[in-house]
Amino acid sequence: MQPISFARSFLSKGLSKSVGRASVASMVLQPAILIGVLGCTISVNAQAAVGASTNNDNPTNGLQLISLNADEIADENDADNLSNIADMLDVADEPDDSIDSVPDESALTDDADDIDTDIPAEVAQVSLNAISPETLKTFVAVVDLVRRQYVDAVNDEELFSNAMSGMLTKLDSHAEFLDAEAYENLRAFTEGDVGDIGIKVNYQPEAGYWVVTEVIDDSPADKKGIAVGDYLHQVDEFKLDEGRQVNDVEQLLTGIAGTQVDIITSKAGRRKHTTTLQRNNSHPQIVETKLVDGIAIVKLPAFQNNSREKLLEGLINLNAPISGILLDMRDNPGGVLTSAVSVASLFMDDTDVVQVQARRNTSRVLSTQGDAILKPLPLVVLQNRYSASAAEVLASSLQAQKRATIIGEVSYGKGSVQSVIPLNDEQAVKLTVANYMTAAGKQIDEIGVEPDVPLSGSENTWEQQALELVKARALDAGIRFVRKTATQE
């Protein structure tokens, strides 16, 4: 079984719909993909179903664009030059896309020779072929004790699954054991799935707590016994009080489909307890695009394999001249790291975007590739405290090159890379294998990206403030993106 690499985000969701459990055996190995996530980034040597490479269901398959400055093409030669945009999109739709096919040397790859198998001296005292008999004896004794005396009967399979999960989660908050459902959801994330645990909560002043007001039937929360009326005290390391907003709590509970979250709950008047849940209640994300006074406002909720194409498709569908772009990455948890590099390539050329640092202390730099189609357009990026991982990579790169003005709050500060390694067709382990930094070598983890223009107060006013900033820099003559007609081919 070959390793799979993913990168994870904080908010929401799921590989191609054609990739189901039954089709796993027919998969072909594709280059590693990095996904950035809030609180955790996942690197996966992604496997894609053979059928997925045909792009028959790709909404941007065969998409062709030309760019009309001020709604016109000056001459025939300009039209020929601009037709290169169509070629770029055709390439992007192919499985050997020059951005997404860059090998992730920081994570586990398909070549066993690339895997760092050296055992650090501090953990080399115990042979890999043997575990202390006393340790094994203690483990068996604990299992036997649970079998005989725990209040409820527990299946041995469940005990050993819990043991594996506990071993991984004790390493760090991002490592975990993925069962069949979580593994499938995480693979599905690259095409746009975000997930939650299936509850709604509200702050109730009379109780002084956040209270569960809805539990979706058969959701992860429902299966673990979370019920309406339970108090919700904490999500991962974030304690909840009256100072939180509903949106805050929703974003904490939401993340890439298949990833896990720890919540601390209690029944009224009873002891608090921690429950580990996987975000398997998935829902799709879409790239929203609208035009306001000649400015294209693009809401990018996460980075999936097709984010670049979806962004361009949205600009085409505006069917109007564009004089500037507002890229809204609020609540964006990250996702496929190479997708963030691909989006950066729309705005900058020949630019280093991110450094990935593995255990070998060798760093790898991912850079933009291809023509920067959107380079002429002024750009403002809107972020908040939930913008994380791959979103921070893109924002920091645009900021460092003075290509965009970053506006909003300090971002989340997520800078670790996880590798999702399959154990079999239905189970996998997600393990932290690297960290990433800005192209200039600055740390992102636990620091975040400082905005050029800080905003505070209600986020409802932020879009308008960011829009005014773009307008002040807007082009006099906009650029229209249209599909290339047969007579122009």
C-alpha positions, -999 to +999 in steps of 0.1 A: +000+000+000+014+034-010+013+064+012-012+092+005-005+128+013-031+154+022-029+189+039-056+200+062-076+232+069-098+244+097-133+249+084-148+226+059-148+194+035-144+162+005-117+136-036-138+131-066-173+116-062-161+087-083-137+077-056-157+054-034-145+025-012-153+000-040-131+019-064-100+022-042-085-009-056-086+005-091-068+037-081-036+049-097-010+067-077-007+104-083+019+129-071+017+142-035-008+169-027-004+193+002-035+205+020-034+234+045-059+234+074-067+256+104-050+241+134-034+215+111-020+210+076-022+176+060+001+163+033-012+134+012+003+115-017-031+116-033-045+087-051-071+095-077-095+071-094-087+063-129-120+076-141-113+110-124-085+117-148-108+119-178-123+152-165-157+143-181-174+158-151-151+188-147-172+219-150-142+237-165-132+210-189-124+225-223-129+260-209-113+287-231-108+323-222-098+355-239-092+388-221-107+419-236-092+452-223-119+478-222-142+453-239-122+452-271-092+435-286-068+461-302-057+439-331-055+403-343-021+397-328-034+406-294-061+380-298-035+354-306-015+362-276-045+361-253-055+327-266-027+314-244-051+317-215-072+289-230-041+267-233-033+273-196-068+262-186-065+231-207-033+222-190-048+229-156-076+204-163-050+176-170-038+153-143-002+163-149-009+200-141+025+217-137+014+231-103-003+201-086+023+176-099+052+191-081+064+163-058+061+170-021+095+160-008+086+171+027+060+143+031+060+106+024+062+099-013+057+070-036+094+062-037+105+043-006+140+056-011+127+091-003+113+081+031+134+092+060+138+059+079+166+071+103+157+066+140+168+095+162+192+085+189+169+095+217+143+068+206+167+041+194+173+023+228+144-001+221+146-025+192+120-021+165+115-058+167+106-059+204+087-040+229+094-042+266+076-073+281+065-052+310+049-027+287+031-055+269+021-071+302+006-038+314-012-032+281-028-066+283-037-061+319-055-029+311-074-045+283-085-073+306-095-049+333-117-030+309-132-062+296-142-074+331-151-042+350-160-013+327-197-004+333-206-012+296-195-042+276-168-031+251-158-050+219-121-058+216-120-043+182-132-010+196-106-012+224-078-016+200-091+011+177-093+034+207-057+025+216-044+034+182-063+067+183-050+075+217-014+067+207-016+092+177-035+120+194-010+120+222+017+129+196+000+162+187-035+176+181-033+168+144-022+132+143-051+107+142-063+073+132-088+075+103-115+049+101-132+041+067-157+070+069-131+096+080-106+084+054-131+086+026-142+121+037-107+134+039-099+121+004-131+137-008-120+171+006-098+178-023-129+184-044-146+207-020-162+190+010-163+206+044-176+189+075-190+194+110-201+172+138-238+178+133-249+202+161-261+237+165-254+257+197-265+291+212-254+310+242-281+311+269-275+339+294-299+324+320-278+292+321-245+310+316-234+284+291-234+276+254-261+250+250-267+224+222-300+234+205-300+209+177-284+175+169-287+161+134-299+125+134-271+099+128-245+126+128-211+121+146-224+140+176-256+119+177-237+086+175-215+097+205-246+106+226-244+144+224-280+156+231-301+188+229-297+206+262-260+196+268-236+224+277-207+229+254-177+243+273-147+239+250-138+231+214-102+218+210-081+243+230-107+271+228-128+277+259-163+291+252-178+320+272-203+348+266-177+367+246-179+343+217-202+348+187-223+321+171-201+323+140-170+318+162-183+285+176-196+273+142-161+278+127-145+260+155-168+230+150-163+230+112-133+218+093-121+196+065-144+166+062-129+136+080-108+155+104-114+153+141-122+177+169-123+174+207-153+189+225-159+192+263-196+189+272-217+182+303-252+175+312-267+202+335-252+198+370-230+168+360-193+163+354-176+176+322-162+150+298-142+151+266-155+135+234-134+131+202-156+134+171-148+133+133-163+160+111-182+135+089-214+156+085-202+170+052-215+198+030-201+212-003-184+245-007-186+268-037-165+297-049-189+327-049-182+356-073-202+389-076-195+423-093-199+456-073-191+488-091-166+471-114-149+452-086-150+414-086-156+401-051-145+364-049-154+344-018-129+315-016-140+291+012-112+266+010-084+254-014-094+223-034-079+209-066-102+230-088-101+263-069-080+280-096-104+270-124-135+278-103-121+313-096-115+320-133-149+305-142-165+329-118-148+359-134-160+347-169-196+344-156-196+380-145-197+389-182-185+424-175-153+445-174-134+440-141-112+468-127-101+452-095-105+421-073-114+416-036-104+381-025-124+372+006-106+344+025-124+349+058-130+315+075-109+298+049-093+269+068-067+261+040-068+229+020-046+217-008-014+236-005-005+233-042-039+248-050-029+279-030+003+281-051-018+277-083-041+306-072-010+327-064+002+319-100-028+338-113-015+370-097+023+367-097+049+352-119+083+338-111+076+341-073+085+319-044+053+312-024+061+289+005+089+269+022+082+233+034+106+220+061+108+183+069+126+164+096+157+160+075+162+198+079+160+202+042+135+228+030+117+229-003+103+260-020+071+260-040+069+288-066+044+302-090+043+288-125+028+299-158+014+332-169-001+355-143-034+361-160-047+384-133-015+404-127-028+437-141-057+438-117-054+456-083-059+431-055-071+433-018-073+402+004-098+401+033-090+377+062-100+370+098-088+349+127-101+318+111-081+322+079-055+294+082-029+273+066-029+275+028-049+307+031-021+322+052+005+309+026-013+328-002-018+360+019+018+361+032+032+356-003+010+383-019+019+406+010+057+400+008+057+408-029+035+439-023+011+424-048-019+428-026-031+447+005-041+424+034-070+437+054-088+423+085-075+405+115-043+386+123-049+351+108-050+318+127-014+308+126-013+272+113+019+259+099+023+222+102+020+195+075+004+161+079+008+131+057-022+107+053-007+072+050-031+044+040-030+012+061-054-006+038-083+003+014-104+018+042-081+030+070-052+054+073-030+073+097-026+111+096+009+121+109+026+154+112+057+152+089+067+188+082+062+225+089+059+253+064+070+290+065+067+320+043+089+322+012+111+346+032+116+319+060+092+336+085+073+314+108+035+312+104+027+286+131+012+302+162+019+337+147-003+342+117-002+369+090-005+405+102-028+426+081-016+457+064-049+474+074-064+460+107-101+459+111-122+454+142-158+454+152-186+437+133-174+417+103-206+428+085-189+461+076-156+446+065-165+438+030-176+474+023-144+488+038-122+464+017-143+473-014-136+510-009-098+502-007-100+483-041-120+511-057-093+536-048-068+515-069-091+503-097-081+504-133-096+531-155-104+505-182-115+471-169-107+437-182-134+413-194-129+376-194-150+356-220-150+322-234-132+319-267-155+314-297-150+290-325-141+318-349-112+329-326-097+295-323 
